[in-house]
Amino acid sequence: MPKISVEVPQHILDDLSIHIGDDKKFVSLSDAVRTALRKLLDNLDEIDRRHGRINGNEV
């Protein structure tokens, strides 16, 4: 899996950290970022579908 490097404001990492760890929503920061990116892409695909830019089979 490729690795990337991004700059993230500390306040966002602080907010995210309360959801990471044992018995929380995400097991790691990487898991949280991957999940957030996937959700963002799914939302963008849905917006594109609604605006007729793609059909349901393209994604």
N, C-alpha and C positions, 0 to 999 in steps of 0.2 A: 504494500500500500504506500503510495507516495506520501511524503511528509511536506508540510508547508509551514511557513513562518509568517505570523501576522502580528501586528501591533494592536493591542486591545487596552482600552482605558482601564485603569485599576478599579474604578467604581463598578464597571460591568463585571469584572472578574470577582469582585467582592460579592455582588448580588448573586452571581452564578454559584459561588462556592457553597452557599447554604443548601443547594440542591444536589451536591456531589458527596458521595461517600456511602458507607454501609447503611442499609435501610433507607436510602434516599432515592430520588428518581434516576440519577445517573451514577454509574460506577466510577467514572473518571472525567476529567476535563475534556479529553478527546472524544469520549462518548457523547458528552453534552454538545460539543461543537458539531460533530457529525449529525446528530439528531436535529439540531437547530437548522443546519444547512439543508438537510433533506426536507424538513417541513417548509422552509422558505421556498425551495424549488418546487415543491408540490403546490404551494399557494400561487406561485408565479405561473405555473402550468395551467391552473384553474382560471386565473385571470385571462391568460392568452386564449383559452377555450371560449370563455364568455365573450371575448372581443373578436372571435372568429379568426384569430391568427394561427391556430392549430386545431386539428380535430382530435377526438378521443383516442385515435390509433397511433398518433405520431410520437407519443412520449412513453 
